[in-house]
Amino acid sequence: MGYEQTGECSRRVLLRGAAVGGVALPLLTACGSDEPAAPPATGEALAKTADVPVGGGAVLQDQKIVVTQPAEGDFKAFTAVCTHQGCVVANVSKGTINCECHGSMFDAQTGEVTGGPAQSPLEEIKVEVDGDQIVTA
């Protein structure tokens, strides 16, 4: 006895599809952001110099920017969106910018990939110090 194709979906097929979609869609969107951050305007204050430790950094979640201080007085900024699957990086430690989603790591001085599945560097954002503020250049 064979199956006859009628072009109609059975209730079982529809329910199975809904169940898979209900599980898969939230998982697919968990790694990425639905809209990229707008590039910061020139002169926009990002952080205070005192808030960015030497050898570390600060992840600005709302702006999706990570500011680092690889050496005393040397401030760098990069997009905080991991180039692997779009997660926002979690932290900066021991000279690397770290994404906890899949383990990608980026050099805090250059934004270049140093480990993990990411293949492309983080995009640099030019910054300068104005008094005690780190601003976009």
Protein Blocks (a to p, Z undefined) as FASTA:
>chain_A
ZZddehiacfklmmmmmmmmmmmmmmmmmmpcfbdcddddehiafbdfklmcghiacddf
knopacddfbghiacdddfbdfklopacfbdcehiacdfknopacdfklopafedjbfbd
cdddddddehjaccdZZ
